[in-house]
């Protein structure tokens, strides 16, 4: 009798909840009628706005189109979620961990989700949990070498990567990736290829060994996610900038285009980056992507920063010896040619209106004085005589035809390529730099030009930022760590990420709210770290294979922006890059 009374009470309780639904309100339950919290519901327009894509599939220069903006929200503890009711204008997808996706047209009423089979559920896991089970024959050093060199453009253990391949096919893939910019040592190619075939096969045969991903948590009901699709499956939306004028500027690295997006309307205008008439595809680096179906990157737009004086945007064109300036009022580009240095990379500006950026190949930091129009180069020290010699030879090497240019064979020390990568300007004006392959950080005093080198006791310092107190926050890429450096105490502190085998590409610090935001590029997440409580919140992305490499923060409400920069983009769910914003809900 007690069982029937409990069952009746459960049915009555469920009916009561369902009966309280308002217009535009959804309720999600499992097959037993139990409310489901943290169901991710994405609203997509049924009609895609017409667009002028007459420039070989892209918007012509200066033309404005409108993006098909999507909105994602999460159900609360009662399984409820609300959307404004607009009959026929949107379609909806509901997604929950362990349940099959459902699609519907009206944002009202009760929806029942059906559990996945065990096989379906494991197959839906994000790449990071699969990657965590690749042991590389027990060789931790080899796995870290693989992750450093083979996981900075796309997810490594996605369904595309887990497919059966012969060792010969894997070697072919590795060699092609090394021409794209990876530096997996030559003597590791065959062993890595054999281990990938063997261990992926073992995982496919024994998927139950793959750990379950992080469960979605209650804080998700307090936010919403907005996405603006831009570009196409060949684009790579690398870095971007949230500008004080309210627009977001996104760079398509492979097609030398800047997308100026109005988040209020979804309108975007495309500006094509100019290049000199004699420039070639791939710039001075040569065309490294000859097998890629379509590409127009003469400059290679990379990183963005704006002037606090006039709002103009500075962009690093990684494939040229130059600095780009975009006049946001006139919508015009200015090319500032540089006398030396190779591969302009990450860029920041200071309060004196100087522009600072790393030179990844020549192991330098550049400083552009806007008043004089002159560049100053800071040479970061070589780690060995061999490296010093290689760096000195770079001008001669780059004077050769790219097709016949000698390239040093990569080794485990990345000799000749310490690679200055991330950079930031601290509140006191000091400049901090991370060298990815050298495992060190540098501090530059802008008043004295003194350079101080500091050994980084972890692996893979890719990008860094400083907080309001002057502490330096750094991602340790292949160590899967967030690291803080206290310059006053000269002390490092590390924090484990809340998801397994993540390879954090970049971060940004909300100095006003004391939060470090970390790009979770293998786990389809953005990770928020509260500095005061040393606690994490995890935000799952609305698309699978969502690879992010930059974060911007809105001062007024703490909303964060990121972009899907998976390369190739066609591997991501939906096959199109998006700009994404996570906003607190009232």
ChimeraX attribute file (.defattr): number of C-alpha atoms within 10 A of each C-alpha:
attribute: neighborCount
match mode: 1-to-1
recipient: residues
	/A:1	6
	/A:2	7
	/A:3	8
	/A:4	9
	/A:5	10
	/A:6	11
	/A:7	12
	/A:8	12
	/A:9	12
	/A:10	15
	/A:11	15
	/A:12	12
	/A:13	14
	/A:14	17
	/A:15	12
	/A:16	11
	/A:17	16
	/A:18	21
	/A:19	11
	/A:20	10
	/A:21	17
	/A:22	11
	/A:23	13
	/A:24	16
	/A:25	18
	/A:26	21
	/A:27	25
	/A:28	26
	/A:29	21
	/A:30	15
	/A:31	12
	/A:32	10
	/A:33	18
	/A:34	16
	/A:35	23
	/A:36	19
	/A:37	23
	/A:38	25
	/A:39	28
	/A:40	23
	/A:41	26
	/A:42	23
	/A:43	21
	/A:44	19
	/A:45	15
	/A:46	13
	/A:47	11
	/A:48	11
	/A:49	12
	/A:50	10
	/A:51	13
	/A:52	14
	/A:53	13
	/A:54	9
	/A:55	9
	/A:56	8
	/A:57	10
	/A:58	18
	/A:59	22
	/A:60	17
	/A:61	14
	/A:62	14
	/A:63	14
	/A:64	18
	/A:65	19
	/A:66	20
	/A:67	23
	/A:68	18
	/A:69	22
	/A:70	21
	/A:71	19
	/A:72	21
	/A:73	24
	/A:74	28
	/A:75	25
	/A:76	22
	/A:77	14
	/A:78	17
	/A:79	22
	/A:80	24
	/A:81	24
	/A:82	19
	/A:83	17
	/A:84	10
	/A:85	14
	/A:86	11
	/A:87	11
	/A:88	11
	/A:89	13
	/A:90	18
	/A:91	18
	/A:92	20
	/A:93	16
	/A:94	22
	/A:95	19
	/A:96	21
	/A:97	18
	/A:98	17
	/A:99	19
	/A:100	16
	/A:101	16
	/A:102	15
	/A:103	13
	/A:104	13
	/A:105	16
	/A:106	18
	/A:107	24
	/A:108	19
	/A:109	16
	/A:110	19
	/A:111	20
	/A:112	17
	/A:113	21
	/A:114	15
	/A:115	16
	/A:116	15
	/A:117	12
	/A:118	12
	/A:119	10
	/A:120	13
	/A:121	15
	/A:122	20
	/A:123	16
	/A:124	18
	/A:125	22
	/A:126	23
	/A:127	25
	/A:128	25
	/A:129	23
	/A:130	29
	/A:131	23
	/A:132	14
	/A:133	16
	/A:134	19
	/A:135	14
	/A:136	19
	/A:137	14
	/A:138	9
	/A:139	9
	/A:140	11
	/A:141	11
	/A:142	18
	/A:143	17
	/A:144	17
	/A:145	17
	/A:146	21
	/A:147	20
	/A:148	22
	/A:149	18
	/A:150	19
	/A:151	18
	/A:152	22
	/A:153	22
	/A:154	22
	/A:155	27
	/A:156	20
	/A:157	21
	/A:158	23
	/A:159	16
	/A:160	10
	/A:161	14
	/A:162	19
	/A:163	12
	/A:164	15
	/A:165	18
	/A:166	13
	/A:167	19
	/A:168	14
	/A:169	13
	/A:170	20
	/A:171	19
	/A:172	14
	/A:173	14
	/A:174	23
	/A:175	16
	/A:176	15
	/A:177	18
	/A:178	18
	/A:179	13
	/A:180	13
	/A:181	13
	/A:182	19
	/A:183	22
	/A:184	25
	/A:185	17
	/A:186	14
	/A:187	12
	/A:188	16
	/A:189	19
	/A:190	15
	/A:191	14
	/A:192	21
	/A:193	20
	/A:194	17
	/A:195	17
	/A:196	23
	/A:197	19
	/A:198	18
	/A:199	17
	/A:200	22
	/A:201	16
	/A:202	13
	/A:203	16
	/A:204	16
	/A:205	10
	/A:206	10
	/A:207	16
	/A:208	12
	/A:209	13
	/A:210	19
	/A:211	15
	/A:212	13
	/A:213	18
	/A:214	16
	/A:215	11
	/A:216	18
	/A:217	15
	/A:218	14
	/A:219	14
	/A:220	23
	/A:221	20
	/A:222	14
	/A:223	16
	/A:224	19
	/A:225	23
	/A:226	20
	/A:227	26
	/A:228	23
	/A:229	20
	/A:230	24
	/A:231	23
	/A:232	17
	/A:233	17
	/A:234	20
	/A:235	27
	/A:236	26
	/A:237	32
	/A:238	26
	/A:239	25
	/A:240	28
	/A:241	22
	/A:242	22
	/A:243	19
	/A:244	12
	/A:245	9
	/A:246	12
	/A:247	17
	/A:248	20
	/A:249	21
	/A:250	28
	/A:251	27
	/A:252	25
	/A:253	25
	/A:254	23
	/A:255	24
	/A:256	23
	/A:257	27
	/A:258	23
	/A:259	24
	/A:260	23
	/A:261	25
	/A:262	18
	/A:263	19
	/A:264	8
	/A:265	10
	/A:266	16
	/A:267	18
	/A:268	24
	/A:269	18
	/A:270	23
	/A:271	22
	/A:272	17
	/A:273	23
	/A:274	15
	/A:275	15
	/A:276	9
	/A:277	6
	/A:278	6
	/A:279	13
	/A:280	16
	/A:281	20
	/A:282	22
	/A:283	21
	/A:284	21
	/A:285	19
	/A:286	17
	/A:287	20
	/A:288	18
	/A:289	16
	/A:290	13
	/A:291	8
	/A:292	9
	/A:293	7
	/A:294	13
	/A:295	17
	/A:296	15
	/A:297	24
	/A:298	27
	/A:299	30
	/A:300	27
	/A:301	31
	/A:302	25
	/A:303	24
	/A:304	26
	/A:305	24
	/A:306	24
	/A:307	20
	/A:308	15
	/A:309	9
	/A:310	11
	/A:311	16
	/A:312	20
	/A:313	20
	/A:314	25
	/A:315	28
	/A:316	26
	/A:317	26
	/A:318	28
	/A:319	23
	/A:320	24
	/A:321	21
	/A:322	21
	/A:323	24
	/A:324	21
	/A:325	20
	/A:326	20
	/A:327	15
	/A:328	16
	/A:329	9
	/A:330	8
	/A:331	10
	/A:332	14
	/A:333	18
	/A:334	13
	/A:335	18
	/A:336	15
	/A:337	14
	/A:338	17
	/A:339	11
	/A:340	14
	/A:341	22
	/A:342	23
	/A:343	25
	/A:344	30
	/A:345	25
	/A:346	26
	/A:347	27
	/A:348	23
	/A:349	22
	/A:350	20
	/A:351	13
	/A:352	12
	/A:353	17
	/A:354	17
	/A:355	21
	/A:356	25
	/A:357	31
	/A:358	30
	/A:359	27
	/A:360	23
	/A:361	20
	/A:362	25
	/A:363	24
	/A:364	25
	/A:365	26
	/A:366	21
	/A:367	20
	/A:368	20
	/A:369	15
	/A:370	13
	/A:371	8
	/A:372	7
	/A:373	9
	/A:374	13
	/A:375	20
	/A:376	15
	/A:377	19
	/A:378	17
	/A:379	14
	/A:380	20
	/A:381	15
	/A:382	18
	/A:383	14
	/A:384	11
	/A:385	11
	/A:386	12
	/A:387	17
	/A:388	15
	/A:389	12
	/A:390	18
	/A:391	19
	/A:392	13
	/A:393	12
	/A:394	15
	/A:395	14
	/A:396	9
	/A:397	16
	/A:398	15
	/A:399	10
	/A:400	12
	/A:401	12
	/A:402	17
	/A:403	10
	/A:404	8
	/A:405	14
	/A:406	11
	/A:407	8
	/A:408	11
	/A:409	13
	/A:410	17
	/A:411	14
	/A:412	15
	/A:413	12
	/A:414	18
	/A:415	21
	/A:416	27
	/A:417	24
	/A:418	26
	/A:419	24
	/A:420	33
	/A:421	27
	/A:422	27
	/A:423	27
	/A:424	24
	/A:425	24
	/A:426	18
	/A:427	16
	/A:428	12
	/A:429	16
	/A:430	15
	/A:431	23
	/A:432	22
	/A:433	30
	/A:434	30
	/A:435	26
	/A:436	25
	/A:437	21
	/A:438	22
	/A:439	20
	/A:440	20
	/A:441	24
	/A:442	19
	/A:443	20
	/A:444	20
	/A:445	14
	/A:446	14
	/A:447	8
	/A:448	7
	/A:449	10
	/A:450	10
	/A:451	17
	/A:452	13
	/A:453	15
	/A:454	13
	/A:455	11
	/A:456	21
	/A:457	12
	/A:458	18
	/A:459	21
	/A:460	28
	/A:461	33
	/A:462	27
	/A:463	27
	/A:464	27
	/A:465	25
	/A:466	24
	/A:467	20
	/A:468	15
	/A:469	13
	/A:470	19
	/A:471	17
	/A:472	22
	/A:473	25
	/A:474	30
	/A:475	30
	/A:476	26
	/A:477	26
	/A:478	24
	/A:479	20
	/A:480	23
	/A:481	24
	/A:482	23
	/A:483	20
	/A:484	20
	/A:485	19
	/A:486	14
	/A:487	13
	/A:488	8
	/A:489	7
	/A:490	8
	/A:491	9
	/A:492	16
	/A:493	11
	/A:494	15
	/A:495	14
	/A:496	13
	/A:497	21
	/A:498	17
	/A:499	19
	/A:500	18
	/A:501	23
	/A:502	26
	/A:503	27
	/A:504	31
	/A:505	28
	/A:506	26
	/A:507	26
	/A:508	23
	/A:509	24
	/A:510	21
	/A:511	16
	/A:512	11
	/A:513	14
	/A:514	16
	/A:515	20
	/A:516	21
	/A:517	23
	/A:518	26
	/A:519	25
	/A:520	29
	/A:521	28
	/A:522	31
	/A:523	30
	/A:524	26
	/A:525	24
	/A:526	24
	/A:527	21
	/A:528	21
	/A:529	21
	/A:530	15
	/A:531	14
	/A:532	9
	/A:533	8
	/A:534	9
	/A:535	12
	/A:536	17
	/A:537	16
	/A:538	22
	/A:539	19
	/A:540	19
	/A:541	20
	/A:542	22
	/A:543	16
	/A:544	20
	/A:545	28
	/A:546	28
	/A:547	30
	/A:548	28
	/A:549	24
	/A:550	23
	/A:551	23
	/A:552	23
	/A:553	20
	/A:554	16
	/A:555	13
	/A:556	7
	/A:557	10
	/A:558	16
	/A:559	18
	/A:560	21
	/A:561	22
	/A:562	26
	/A:563	26
	/A:564	28
	/A:565	28
	/A:566	27
	/A:567	20
	/A:568	17
	/A:569	25
	/A:570	16
	/A:571	19
	/A:572	22
	/A:573	13
	/A:574	15
	/A:575	19
	/A:576	23
	/A:577	31
	/A:578	25
	/A:579	22
	/A:580	23
	/A:581	22
	/A:582	20
	/A:583	17
	/A:584	16
	/A:585	12
	/A:586	5
